[in-house]
Amino acid sequence: MYLMQKQGPAVRARAPHSGFTLLELLVVIVIIGLLAAYVGPKYFSQLGKSEVTVAKAQIEAFDKSLDTYRLDVGKYPSAEEGLGALMTAPPSAGAKWNGPYLKKGVPQDPWGNVYQYRSPGSKGEYEIVSLGKDGQPGGSGDNADISSQ
């Protein structure tokens, strides 16, 4: 027994080191990279679609506000008065103006560009246009123009 007590502390087994090997870390990094490569493009393509949806919703809100303006004043704002006529009464509206017709002012489109208001429009009494992501007429995809007509 005396021998066992002496050998006990001297023959103590080493505890295994806890942690990951380099190979295990590389495998995890590769898996994360593959997931990012697969999910990333799908996520960012949805982001572009949501901006287009926001622009269409804002144009629809302008349509409703312009219709209310027309009911009050009797006509749509001129091209010179623009969408600003929805926030402040233009001189041509007189006492019939019952605005403001928008709660927070005239917003910019989702890409930071100003909405274009045309009166008369290409297919109706007015037209509201966002020039898309590139801010230039025409284009396709995210760069395509979004119009109320």
LINKAVEN-V853888 format. One record per helix or strand of 3 or more residues. SS is the DSSP state (H for helix, E for strand). FROM is the first residue (numbers start at 1). TO is the last residue. If there is no record, write none. Layout:
# LINKAVEN-V853888
ss->(SS & SS)
from->(FROM & FROM)
to->(TO & TO)
This chain:
# LINKAVEN-V853888
ss->(H & H & H & H & E & E & H)
from->(2 & 22 & 82 & 91 & 116 & 127 & 141)
to->(10 & 73 & 86 & 96 & 118 & 130 & 143)
